Amino acid sequence: MAGCTWREHDGMRYLYADYRGLDDDPALAVMAEAAGIVAAHDGPVRMVSDVTGARLGYRSQSESKRLSRQVWEPRGTRIALIGMTSLQVMAFRGFKRLGQGRAFAAFQTLDEGLVYLAGDEILRP
């Protein structure tokens, strides 16, 4: 079931964005939903984006970059990406090297992502 839901782990509330198995069109809808929730939320949001089995193309990548600049980073969003393929991890690292995507970090498991989200770093860039 794709979409966004609020979840809780050890007293920490986070937004779960479910991209599992999606391609560009439905993924763009989930991104729009997540961006609307984050923009309307009072204060920074912790978010898990599960991209397991997703087939995200150029449009999703472009929109993710735009949202990173216009929504995620300005709002202090901390995002744990989980379920990425090796190719997606390589593309993500290139994105980070270009100085973009400061809101994101990639992890293999949900548990690793939740540890990152629970960290006490300041969420504001």
Residue frames as qw, qx, qy, qz and C-alpha x, y, z in Angstrom:
[[0.000, 0.889, 0.457, 0.000, 0.00, 0.00, 0.00],
 [0.464, 0.254, 0.011, 0.849, 1.87, 3.04, -1.26],
 [0.193, -0.846, -0.224, -0.443, 1.53, 6.42, 0.33],
 [0.177, 0.434, -0.512, 0.720, 2.48, 8.15, 3.57],
 [0.680, -0.588, -0.411, -0.150, 1.62, 7.17, 7.12],
 [0.177, -0.729, 0.471, -0.464, 2.75, 8.37, 10.52],
 [0.859, -0.121, -0.486, 0.107, 4.48, 5.69, 12.58],
 [0.375, -0.819, 0.332, -0.281, 6.16, 5.54, 15.95],
 [0.844, 0.130, -0.444, 0.271, 9.30, 3.77, 17.15],
 [0.590, -0.234, -0.445, 0.632, 10.52, 3.97, 20.76],
 [0.139, -0.766, -0.362, 0.512, 8.57, 7.18, 21.30],
 [0.115, -0.383, 0.363, 0.841, 9.86, 8.80, 18.10],
 [0.585, 0.627, 0.431, -0.280, 7.21, 9.78, 15.57],
 [0.179, -0.368, 0.587, 0.699, 8.21, 9.61, 11.91],
 [0.668, 0.503, 0.005, -0.549, 6.60, 9.80, 8.50],
 [0.552, -0.096, 0.785, 0.263, 6.84, 6.60, 6.45],
 [0.501, 0.584, -0.220, -0.600, 6.77, 7.22, 2.69],
 [0.718, -0.001, 0.695, 0.036, 6.09, 3.93, 0.91],
 [0.403, 0.641, -0.401, -0.516, 7.55, 3.78, -2.60],
 [0.481, -0.204, 0.849, 0.077, 7.93, -0.02, -2.64],
 [0.487, 0.273, 0.793, 0.242, 7.58, -1.39, -6.16],
 [0.312, 0.838, 0.291, -0.341, 6.49, 1.92, -7.68],
 [0.557, 0.301, 0.314, 0.708, 7.53, 3.50, -10.96],
 [0.202, 0.117, -0.012, 0.972, 7.60, 7.24, -11.72],
 [0.307, -0.485, -0.363, -0.735, 3.92, 8.19, -11.88],
 [0.671, -0.617, -0.397, -0.107, 2.77, 6.72, -8.55],
 [0.649, -0.204, -0.274, 0.679, 6.10, 7.67, -6.93],
 [0.114, 0.314, 0.068, 0.940, 5.54, 11.30, -7.89],
 [0.511, -0.599, -0.354, -0.504, 2.15, 11.15, -6.18],
 [0.760, -0.463, -0.355, 0.287, 3.76, 9.81, -2.97],
 [0.474, 0.043, -0.112, 0.873, 6.41, 12.57, -3.13],
 [0.152, -0.486, -0.202, -0.836, 3.70, 15.20, -3.50],
 [0.677, -0.596, -0.384, -0.198, 1.82, 13.73, -0.54],
 [0.727, -0.298, -0.280, 0.551, 4.98, 13.68, 1.62],
 [0.291, 0.223, 0.005, 0.930, 5.89, 17.24, 0.63],
 [0.354, -0.594, -0.293, -0.660, 2.41, 18.46, 1.55],
 [0.754, -0.548, -0.355, 0.074, 2.58, 16.78, 4.95],
 [0.639, -0.140, -0.171, 0.737, 6.07, 18.16, 5.67],
 [0.117, 0.383, 0.128, 0.907, 5.15, 21.67, 4.52],
 [0.491, -0.613, -0.288, -0.548, 2.05, 21.68, 6.74],
 [0.771, -0.369, -0.442, 0.271, 3.83, 20.22, 9.78],
 [0.225, -0.940, 0.139, -0.213, 4.89, 22.50, 12.60],
 [0.451, -0.690, 0.562, 0.067, 8.64, 21.90, 12.89],
 [0.198, 0.483, -0.808, -0.275, 11.10, 19.42, 11.39],
 [0.929, 0.034, 0.065, -0.362, 9.92, 15.99, 10.30],
 [0.295, -0.391, 0.860, 0.144, 11.77, 12.70, 10.49],
 [0.797, 0.372, -0.031, -0.475, 10.94, 10.51, 7.50],
 [0.508, -0.188, 0.806, 0.236, 11.70, 7.02, 6.19],
 [0.621, 0.513, -0.238, -0.543, 11.44, 6.61, 2.42],
 [0.664, -0.118, 0.737, 0.050, 11.23, 2.92, 1.53],
 [0.470, 0.608, -0.360, -0.529, 12.25, 2.49, -2.12],
 [0.468, -0.173, 0.865, 0.059, 12.52, -1.31, -2.07],
 [0.457, 0.318, 0.796, 0.240, 11.87, -2.60, -5.58],
 [0.271, 0.834, 0.207, -0.434, 10.97, 0.87, -6.87],
 [0.615, 0.280, 0.433, 0.597, 11.77, 1.73, -10.48],
 [0.029, -0.889, -0.174, 0.422, 12.31, 5.45, -10.14],
 [0.648, 0.453, 0.292, 0.538, 13.33, 7.25, -13.28],
 [0.353, 0.232, 0.014, 0.906, 14.49, 10.69, -14.27],
 [0.277, -0.642, -0.263, -0.665, 11.23, 12.48, -13.37],
 [0.736, -0.616, -0.281, 0.023, 11.26, 11.11, -9.82],
 [0.693, -0.147, -0.123, 0.695, 14.94, 11.96, -9.40],
 [0.168, 0.416, 0.128, 0.885, 14.41, 15.51, -10.68],
 [0.469, -0.686, -0.271, -0.486, 11.42, 16.03, -8.41],
 [0.790, -0.461, -0.276, 0.294, 13.34, 14.64, -5.44],
 [0.517, 0.066, -0.057, 0.851, 16.13, 17.16, -6.08],
 [0.102, -0.546, -0.204, -0.806, 13.63, 20.00, -6.37],
 [0.654, -0.652, -0.299, -0.241, 11.83, 19.00, -3.18],
 [0.751, -0.228, -0.270, 0.558, 15.17, 18.67, -1.40],
 [0.300, 0.190, -0.014, 0.935, 15.97, 22.31, -2.18],
 [0.253, -0.416, -0.207, -0.849, 12.47, 23.72, -1.70],
 [0.732, -0.487, -0.194, -0.435, 10.89, 21.62, 1.05],
 [0.888, -0.231, -0.340, 0.205, 13.02, 18.99, 2.81],
 [0.581, 0.093, -0.282, 0.757, 16.14, 21.05, 3.61],
 [0.086, -0.468, 0.058, -0.878, 14.43, 24.38, 4.40],
 [0.708, -0.489, -0.138, -0.490, 12.03, 22.57, 6.76],
 [0.234, -0.575, 0.722, -0.306, 14.82, 20.64, 8.51],
 [0.951, 0.029, -0.010, -0.309, 13.56, 17.24, 7.34],
 [0.205, -0.507, 0.836, 0.053, 15.80, 14.27, 8.11],
 [0.865, 0.258, -0.107, -0.417, 15.22, 11.40, 5.67],
 [0.440, -0.348, 0.823, 0.087, 16.42, 7.81, 5.92],
 [0.686, 0.379, -0.399, -0.477, 16.30, 6.07, 2.54],
 [0.542, -0.251, 0.796, -0.095, 15.98, 2.30, 2.79],
 [0.768, 0.323, 0.548, -0.074, 15.83, -0.50, 0.22],
 [0.344, 0.812, -0.295, -0.369, 18.11, 1.05, -2.41],
 [0.947, 0.255, 0.056, 0.188, 19.83, -1.08, -5.05],
 [0.664, -0.306, 0.175, 0.659, 23.59, -0.81, -5.56],
 [0.337, 0.431, 0.388, 0.742, 23.01, 1.36, -8.64],
 [0.229, -0.865, -0.318, -0.312, 20.67, 3.65, -6.70],
 [0.637, -0.676, -0.037, 0.368, 23.26, 3.97, -3.91],
 [0.574, -0.002, 0.271, 0.773, 25.92, 4.98, -6.46],
 [0.095, 0.648, 0.383, 0.651, 23.60, 7.62, -7.95],
 [0.465, -0.844, -0.263, -0.042, 22.74, 8.83, -4.45],
 [0.671, -0.449, 0.050, 0.588, 26.43, 9.20, -3.55],
 [0.393, 0.285, 0.329, 0.810, 26.97, 11.29, -6.68],
 [0.187, -0.803, -0.387, -0.413, 24.03, 13.46, -5.69],
 [0.605, -0.750, -0.136, 0.229, 25.56, 13.96, -2.24],
 [0.646, -0.140, 0.169, 0.731, 29.00, 14.79, -3.72],
 [0.194, 0.534, 0.345, 0.747, 27.40, 17.62, -5.66],
 [0.043, 0.028, -0.411, 0.910, 26.41, 19.14, -2.34],
 [0.565, -0.204, -0.239, -0.763, 22.76, 18.23, -2.66],
 [0.784, -0.230, -0.541, -0.200, 20.57, 15.98, -0.60],
 [0.092, 0.390, -0.654, 0.642, 21.86, 16.99, 2.82],
 [0.660, -0.238, 0.237, -0.672, 18.51, 15.89, 4.24],
 [0.942, 0.104, -0.206, -0.242, 19.07, 12.28, 3.08],
 [0.185, -0.530, 0.826, -0.044, 21.08, 9.32, 4.29],
 [0.780, 0.157, -0.476, -0.373, 20.92, 5.77, 2.84],
 [0.419, -0.364, 0.769, -0.317, 20.65, 2.58, 4.88],
 [0.278, 0.072, -0.909, -0.302, 20.09, -1.07, 4.11],
 [0.294, -0.403, -0.863, 0.082, 17.56, -1.74, 6.86],
 [0.308, -0.778, -0.302, -0.457, 14.73, 0.06, 8.58],
 [0.713, -0.609, -0.213, 0.273, 16.43, -0.46, 11.94],
 [0.572, -0.059, 0.066, 0.815, 19.58, 1.35, 10.74],
 [0.051, 0.541, 0.319, 0.776, 17.47, 4.17, 9.35],
 [0.499, -0.768, -0.343, -0.211, 15.58, 4.55, 12.61],
 [0.687, -0.422, -0.137, 0.575, 18.84, 4.82, 14.57],
 [0.345, 0.197, 0.195, 0.897, 19.86, 7.68, 12.26],
 [0.203, -0.656, -0.383, -0.618, 16.49, 9.41, 12.64],
 [0.638, -0.694, -0.326, 0.064, 16.66, 9.12, 16.43],
 [0.611, 0.065, -0.164, 0.772, 20.05, 10.90, 16.48],
 [0.218, -0.818, -0.363, 0.390, 20.24, 14.19, 18.29],
 [0.369, 0.023, 0.265, 0.890, 21.91, 16.28, 15.56],
 [0.236, 0.517, 0.190, -0.800, 20.28, 19.57, 14.83],
 [0.554, 0.453, 0.686, 0.132, 17.82, 19.05, 11.99],
 [0.279, 0.929, 0.093, -0.224, 18.03, 22.57, 10.63],
 [0.787, 0.365, 0.060, 0.494, 20.65, 23.02, 7.87]]
